[in-house]
Amino acid sequence: MLSMPIMATSNDIPALSPPPTDQVSVAILLCTFRGEHFLARQLNSFAAQTHDNWKVWASDDGSDDKTLALLAAYKEKWGDSRINISQGPRRGFVANFLSLTCNPTIQADHYAYADQDDLWEPDKLARAAAWLGGVPRETSALYMSRTRLIDEDDRELGFAPLFTAKPPTFANAMVQNIGGGNTMVFNDTARKLIMAATSDDTIVSHDWWTYLLITGTGGVAFYDPYPSIRYRQHRSQLVGTNAGLAARLWRAMRVFGGRFKRWSAINVRTLAPFRERLTPENRHIFDQFCAARSGWLPMRLLALKRSGVHRQNFLDNIGLYVAAIFNRL
């Protein structure tokens, strides 16, 4: 991938024609904040997509660097049919992503979350569109994938964990988000679901919320073991990979420090008003998980078992029961 200067000139920006009309349309939901160092490389990876019918909807959350000037340079070269720039709500990246997702003026067949500092593989949208195209339009559907890790200079560092031990389901989503938002692409039925369910209440993360809603209401999710993006690891990123021993220790600290319990409480609270939209099986999972979070220890453990919630590996599942014993679920 060609490295780009912080301020791109017209000659640095690849030329693009208007989106074709013979492919399903994709709205790329790009959130930016002080992204001048890597943003041009990410925009160029959009330009290299083999699936060519896309438009970038960029929401900037108050950058005070050259991010907005960089976006403006690309818009001048690409035109309104390829990129739109707006101001975000300035309440953090989760609110920014949800403000784009719930913006009714954005209309497409599919929607893709995009971080400002990654690199997309050229076939990312094509793979997502191929899978989504096999799902009936009336069914909410979510594509997500594994990631390849890179450093600040685009050097490969390895891969993020592979989550293929169990299929993506609501029982998994209640306690784990296996798909990074930077890999997610979802159809318009799923987008309407998110719009209907999302309020001003606090949400842990836009991608976890997406996984919960789609699987909980009977939609389908697919985890592609192929790494569709190059996920940049650097000091200033807000969310990093969950690979390795250090990440496992960090997860344990989150559990026993109470963070996981706080996140579970938020997920339960935000899902509760939407409970009747869950499938009967998933209402049972939700109710039993709620019961496992309080009360007498034996009943907590029994409810956890009855819920069927699970993570993707054995040790993490043992950790769920340890968390229930210490009332940290």
HELIX and SHEET records of a PDB file:
HELIX    1   1 LEU A   39  ALA A   47  1                                   9    
HELIX    2   2 THR A   67  TRP A   78  1                                  12    
HELIX    3   3 PHE A   93  THR A  101  1                                   9    
HELIX    4   4 LYS A  124  LEU A  132  1                                   9    
HELIX    5   5 PHE A  170  ALA A  173  1                                   4    
HELIX    6   6 GLY A  181  THR A  183  5                                   3    
HELIX    7   7 ASP A  188  ALA A  197  1                                  10    
HELIX    8   8 HIS A  206  GLY A  216  1                                  11    
HELIX    9   9 GLY A  244  PHE A  256  1                                  13    
HELIX   10  10 ARG A  259  LEU A  271  1                                  13    
HELIX   11  11 ALA A  272  ARG A  277  5                                   6    
HELIX   12  12 PRO A  280  ALA A  291  1                                  12    
HELIX   13  13 LEU A  297  SER A  307  1                                  11    
HELIX   14  14 PHE A  314  ILE A  325  1                                  12    
SHEET    1   A 7 ILE A  83  GLN A  87  0                                        
SHEET    2   A 7 TRP A  54  ASP A  60  1                                        
SHEET    3   A 7 VAL A  26  THR A  32  1                                        
SHEET    4   A 7 HIS A 110  ALA A 114  1                                        
SHEET    5   A 7 VAL A 185  ASN A 187 -1                                        
SHEET    6   A 7 ALA A 141  ILE A 150 -1                                        
SHEET    7   A 7 GLU A 156  PHE A 159 -1                                        
SHEET    1   B 8 ILE A  83  GLN A  87  0                                        
SHEET    2   B 8 TRP A  54  ASP A  60  1                                        
SHEET    3   B 8 VAL A  26  THR A  32  1                                        
SHEET    4   B 8 HIS A 110  ALA A 114  1                                        
SHEET    5   B 8 VAL A 185  ASN A 187 -1                                        
SHEET    6   B 8 ALA A 141  ILE A 150 -1                                        
SHEET    7   B 8 VAL A 220  ARG A 232  1                                        
SHEET    8   B 8 LEU A 119  TRP A 120 -1                                        
END                                                                             
